[in-house]
Amino acid sequence: MNKTENEIAKWEERLRLAELGPDPKFFEEALADEVVVVSQGGDLLDKKRILEAHQQGKGGKFTRVEMSDMKIIDHGMAAVVTCKGTKP
């Protein structure tokens, strides 16, 4: 992995830990206002929906979050990250 890919991998680990929290502050600070996340089911999630889902007491509490098949494609000024996430 190059330096950019290593840095992105560190952010992905922070994201994984924030899922376990949940830690809505992480998502507020780390995600761009224009972020769009595509779920494995094909749903498009914007920042507002992501923040709502990670409030304390909302939804289920995750005890484990696993990321696999991560690919980081570095395009210089931007990167594309794809992976599979599992939340039992």
ZADO-1210 file (C-alpha; in nm, 4 decimals, padded with zeros to 6 digits):
<atoms>
<atom x="00.0000" y="00.0000" z="00.0000" code="MET" pos="1"/>
<atom x="00.1146" y="00.3523" z="-00.0704" code="ASN" pos="2"/>
<atom x="00.0986" y="00.6388" z="00.1813" code="LYS" pos="3"/>
<atom x="-00.2477" y="00.7534" z="00.0693" code="THR" pos="4"/>
<atom x="-00.3906" y="00.4017" z="00.0860" code="GLU" pos="5"/>
<atom x="-00.2454" y="00.3558" z="00.4372" code="ASN" pos="6"/>
<atom x="-00.4031" y="00.6820" z="00.5523" code="GLU" pos="7"/>
<atom x="-00.7411" y="00.5849" z="00.4078" code="ILE" pos="8"/>
<atom x="-00.7199" y="00.2413" z="00.5696" code="ALA" pos="9"/>
<atom x="-00.6654" y="00.4153" z="00.9079" code="LYS" pos="10"/>
<atom x="-00.9779" y="00.6286" z="00.8494" code="TRP" pos="11"/>
<atom x="-01.1754" y="00.3185" z="00.7576" code="GLU" pos="12"/>
<atom x="-01.0746" y="00.1602" z="01.0888" code="GLU" pos="13"/>
<atom x="-01.1856" y="00.4747" z="01.2741" code="ARG" pos="14"/>
<atom x="-01.5166" y="00.4528" z="01.0888" code="LEU" pos="15"/>
<atom x="-01.5555" y="00.0880" z="01.1907" code="ARG" pos="16"/>
<atom x="-01.4982" y="00.1787" z="01.5550" code="LEU" pos="17"/>
<atom x="-01.7447" y="00.4694" z="01.5282" code="ALA" pos="18"/>
<atom x="-02.0071" y="00.2209" z="01.4061" code="GLU" pos="19"/>
<atom x="-01.9571" y="00.0232" z="01.7276" code="LEU" pos="20"/>
<atom x="-01.9922" y="00.3302" z="01.9517" code="GLY" pos="21"/>
<atom x="-02.2078" y="00.4606" z="01.8059" code="PRO" pos="22"/>
<atom x="-02.0128" y="00.7838" z="01.7674" code="ASP" pos="23"/>
<atom x="-02.2210" y="01.0397" z="01.5735" code="PRO" pos="24"/>
<atom x="-01.9561" y="01.3090" z="01.6324" code="LYS" pos="25"/>
<atom x="-01.7078" y="01.1100" z="01.4212" code="PHE" pos="26"/>
<atom x="-01.9529" y="01.0947" z="01.1310" code="PHE" pos="27"/>
<atom x="-02.0388" y="01.4661" z="01.1659" code="GLU" pos="28"/>
<atom x="-01.6714" y="01.5639" z="01.1483" code="GLU" pos="29"/>
<atom x="-01.5368" y="01.3034" z="00.9056" code="ALA" pos="30"/>
<atom x="-01.8050" y="01.2952" z="00.6371" code="LEU" pos="31"/>
<atom x="-01.8387" y="01.5643" z="00.3732" code="ALA" pos="32"/>
<atom x="-02.1805" y="01.7289" z="00.3576" code="ASP" pos="33"/>
<atom x="-02.2195" y="01.5877" z="00.0056" code="GLU" pos="34"/>
<atom x="-02.1320" y="01.2276" z="00.1006" code="VAL" pos="35"/>
<atom x="-02.3321" y="00.9467" z="-00.0547" code="VAL" pos="36"/>
<atom x="-02.2882" y="00.5926" z="00.0761" code="VAL" pos="37"/>
<atom x="-02.4325" y="00.3006" z="-00.1168" code="VAL" pos="38"/>
<atom x="-02.5462" y="00.0159" z="00.1060" code="SER" pos="39"/>
<atom x="-02.5067" y="-00.3465" z="00.0059" code="GLN" pos="40"/>
<atom x="-02.8808" y="-00.3452" z="-00.0616" code="GLY" pos="41"/>
<atom x="-02.8391" y="-00.0542" z="-00.3041" code="GLY" pos="42"/>
<atom x="-02.9851" y="00.2162" z="-00.0783" code="ASP" pos="43"/>
<atom x="-02.8298" y="00.5628" z="-00.1057" code="LEU" pos="44"/>
<atom x="-02.7483" y="00.7157" z="00.2322" code="LEU" pos="45"/>
<atom x="-02.6791" y="01.0876" z="00.2703" code="ASP" pos="46"/>
<atom x="-02.5050" y="01.2500" z="00.5667" code="LYS" pos="47"/>
<atom x="-02.8298" y="01.3377" z="00.7445" code="LYS" pos="48"/>
<atom x="-02.9503" y="00.9774" z="00.7318" code="ARG" pos="49"/>
<atom x="-02.6119" y="00.8460" z="00.8472" code="ILE" pos="50"/>
<atom x="-02.6040" y="01.0866" z="01.1441" code="LEU" pos="51"/>
<atom x="-02.9597" y="00.9957" z="01.2438" code="GLU" pos="52"/>
<atom x="-02.8779" y="00.6246" z="01.2356" code="ALA" pos="53"/>
<atom x="-02.5800" y="00.6716" z="01.4685" code="HIS" pos="54"/>
<atom x="-02.7476" y="00.8623" z="01.7505" code="GLN" pos="55"/>
<atom x="-02.7398" y="00.6944" z="02.0915" code="GLN" pos="56"/>
<atom x="-03.0528" y="00.4857" z="02.1410" code="GLY" pos="57"/>
<atom x="-03.1437" y="00.4770" z="01.7693" code="LYS" pos="58"/>
<atom x="-03.1523" y="00.1382" z="01.6033" code="GLY" pos="59"/>
<atom x="-02.9667" y="-00.1647" z="01.7295" code="GLY" pos="60"/>
<atom x="-02.6340" y="-00.1612" z="01.9122" code="LYS" pos="61"/>
<atom x="-02.3657" y="-00.3366" z="01.7145" code="PHE" pos="62"/>
<atom x="-02.1374" y="-00.5720" z="01.9022" code="THR" pos="63"/>
<atom x="-01.9213" y="-00.6457" z="01.5989" code="ARG" pos="64"/>
<atom x="-01.8531" y="-00.4689" z="01.2683" code="VAL" pos="65"/>
<atom x="-01.6356" y="-00.6405" z="01.0100" code="GLU" pos="66"/>
<atom x="-01.5025" y="-00.4965" z="00.6847" code="MET" pos="67"/>
<atom x="-01.3694" y="-00.7236" z="00.4111" code="SER" pos="68"/>
<atom x="-01.2640" y="-00.7135" z="00.0479" code="ASP" pos="69"/>
<atom x="-01.1495" y="-00.3523" z="00.0863" code="MET" pos="70"/>
<atom x="-01.0124" y="-00.1937" z="-00.2279" code="LYS" pos="71"/>
<atom x="-00.8653" y="00.1549" z="-00.2315" code="ILE" pos="72"/>
<atom x="-00.8109" y="00.3126" z="-00.5704" code="ILE" pos="73"/>
<atom x="-00.5928" y="00.6232" z="-00.5475" code="ASP" pos="74"/>
<atom x="-00.6665" y="00.8819" z="-00.8171" code="HIS" pos="75"/>
<atom x="-00.4300" y="01.1498" z="-00.6847" code="GLY" pos="76"/>
<atom x="-00.6716" y="01.4193" z="-00.5650" code="MET" pos="77"/>
<atom x="-00.9421" y="01.1639" z="-00.4829" code="ALA" pos="78"/>
<atom x="-00.9742" y="00.7983" z="-00.3959" code="ALA" pos="79"/>
<atom x="-01.2488" y="00.5408" z="-00.4288" code="VAL" pos="80"/>
<atom x="-01.2988" y="00.2908" z="-00.1480" code="VAL" pos="81"/>
<atom x="-01.5116" y="-00.0200" z="-00.1852" code="THR" pos="82"/>
<atom x="-01.5619" y="-00.2917" z="00.0727" code="CYS" pos="83"/>
<atom x="-01.8140" y="-00.5302" z="00.2204" code="LYS" pos="84"/>
<atom x="-01.9385" y="-00.4610" z="00.5691" code="GLY" pos="85"/>
<atom x="-02.1045" y="-00.7040" z="00.8055" code="THR" pos="86"/>
<atom x="-02.2973" y="-00.5994" z="01.1170" code="LYS" pos="87"/>
<atom x="-02.4321" y="-00.9037" z="01.2971" code="PRO" pos="88"/>
</atoms>
